[in-house]
Amino acid sequence: MSVRSSIAVLAVVALVGLLVYGLVSKGSSRVAVGEQAPTTSLARLEGGGEGSLAQYRGRWVLVNFWASWCIPCKQEAPTLEAFQQRQGGPRFTVLGIDTRDLTDDGRAFARRYGLSYPQLRDGDGGAAHSYGTTGVPENFLVDPKGIVRWETPGPVDDKYLHEQVEPFLPKEKS
Amino acid sequence: MKTAGSKPVGLVTAVAMMLLVAFAPTAGAAPRASLIEIEKEVMCPVCGTLLQLAESPQALREKAFIRRLIAEGKTEAQVKDALVAEYGEEVLALPQGSGFSLSAYVVPIVAFFAAAIALALGVLRWRRAGGDGGRGRPDPAGPKGDDAERLDADLARYDL
């Protein structure tokens, strides 16, 4: 192969490599059951400062990705708040992550539905990306060691939480 | 009492004053932001398309947010800054000037110069070869082998 042909082949390979790298770096794989949950540090939706899933190590955490513009999230929010009221405590909490949303809209949503569980803000969708979500709402149950034990795309309801999530949690109210 | 040069100086001063009056109000003012212009230059982060093309619930919220900022008198740059503060750098339609996104600027430039160099080298070679790569020029040494024999035979046949 001549030098010119080699250079041409190298240029094409480099270009294809660049395109593949671009596609791979944009994509993300969904966090699977049994894997470590990402602990991206995020701004708190209310009150300032930052928070992260890592702060809840030692507790079961139901990570809920939501957004104020999402209609299923509106249906799901009262269910999650009721679940937090029943199960929330030193051993369990719901952790809301408001993703790709306007801060004021997110705050208004949390007030409207009286959400008492902690809320983080993921404006650029980086945390949602690291979990590999494809939309909102999505839920991930993370155990006290930070391992994902259950996950589901789409909204949850009372029946679903009772049947799918409660069996993982400590028997007495935590 | 007027001097001889006072008339041109007065005229220049008058023109300068007129120009000053004409441009003074607009010189310091930033252009008024418009939703139509801004939505061509920012993304709907959820849809992955230009905001201009998006009609999703998130896009409608984003448009309402921009309208509100415009109504508050914010400039286009201030609106974009506010969008970046809410959604991050990816809300801007133009690729970022760092990381992998930098390749969006660098690759076309490198490709342009590589193509220009290749074209220039090709033209130089073509010109050195006589304009047609030397294919149409006769060999100064004359034909060789069978061609030489055939030529000699033809010349002998037509020799008058």
Chai-1 contact restraints between the chains, C-beta under 6 A:
chainA,res_idxA,chainB,res_idxB,connection_type,confidence,min_distance_angstrom,max_distance_angstrom,comment,restraint_id
A,S25,B,F100,contact,1.0,0.0,6.0,A-B,restraint_1
A,W69,B,P57,contact,1.0,0.0,6.0,A-B,restraint_2
A,W69,B,Q58,contact,1.0,0.0,6.0,A-B,restraint_3
A,W69,B,R61,contact,1.0,0.0,6.0,A-B,restraint_4
A,R100,B,P45,contact,1.0,0.0,6.0,A-B,restraint_5
A,R100,B,V46,contact,1.0,0.0,6.0,A-B,restraint_6
A,L102,B,F65,contact,1.0,0.0,6.0,A-B,restraint_7
A,L102,B,E86,contact,1.0,0.0,6.0,A-B,restraint_8
A,D105,B,R61,contact,1.0,0.0,6.0,A-B,restraint_9
A,G123,B,E86,contact,1.0,0.0,6.0,A-B,restraint_10
A,G123,B,Y87,contact,1.0,0.0,6.0,A-B,restraint_11
A,G123,B,G88,contact,1.0,0.0,6.0,A-B,restraint_12
A,D124,B,Y87,contact,1.0,0.0,6.0,A-B,restraint_13
A,D124,B,G88,contact,1.0,0.0,6.0,A-B,restraint_14
